[in-house]
Amino acid sequence: MKNILYIALAVLTITGVTSCSNDDDAAPMNETVDFSGTFVQEDQMGRAGINTVLSGSASIKNDFNTTIPSEMTETFQPLFLDQAVALHAAFGAEYETNILGLDATTLTTILATDVLQVAPDAPTTYFDGTNILTGRNLTDDVIDVSLILLFGGQNGDRFNGQDTNGDGEPDLPVLVTDGVSNAGETPMAIFPYLEVPHN
């Protein structure tokens, strides 16, 4: 979402500096855009929330945002694995193989490289009930899917406020959803595709 916003702002900024005309007889534009200087990547979010949940510190998060994908797994998978295990241990639980049958090492290896897979022969979706991580739609509830993969265990609902000792009080927190529904999302058919922000 943040990246889309930055792209939209960049387009608006460039459009504000230069103007276009469909009049072929118009005089050529004398205005130019200055792209000189050094540009640095500040953020990336193919899989929203993963860096936020698994980095463990602001410095690791910032390093992740500026690392190229080919170097991510080697650098961040061990850190993400430690954090995933520690988050479960904080609630007296061990990581449980998730709904895809992935153990903590395998899952964090996949998540440590912040790129979206594309499955040309499957629907483009982060998760549609059957297909998972075959791309990403604007209507996909990316945060909930990521949390389910990290904390949901074999059935997808492990950390969902369960009472594990039968005393009538929840012993596990709700970690499998951010509580924000994606119902009713209707992207536009033209750029910038996103709906107006919700109140």
Secondary structure, DSSP 8 states (H G I E B T S, - for coil): -HHHHHHHHHHHHHHHHS---S-TTS----------S--------SSTTHHHHHS-SHHHHHHHHTS-HHHHHHHHHHHHHHHHHHHHHTTT------TTS--HHHHHHHHTS------TTS---SBSSS-BSS---TTS-HHHHHHHHHHSGGGT-SSBS--SSSSSS--S-B-S--S---TT----SSTT-S-----
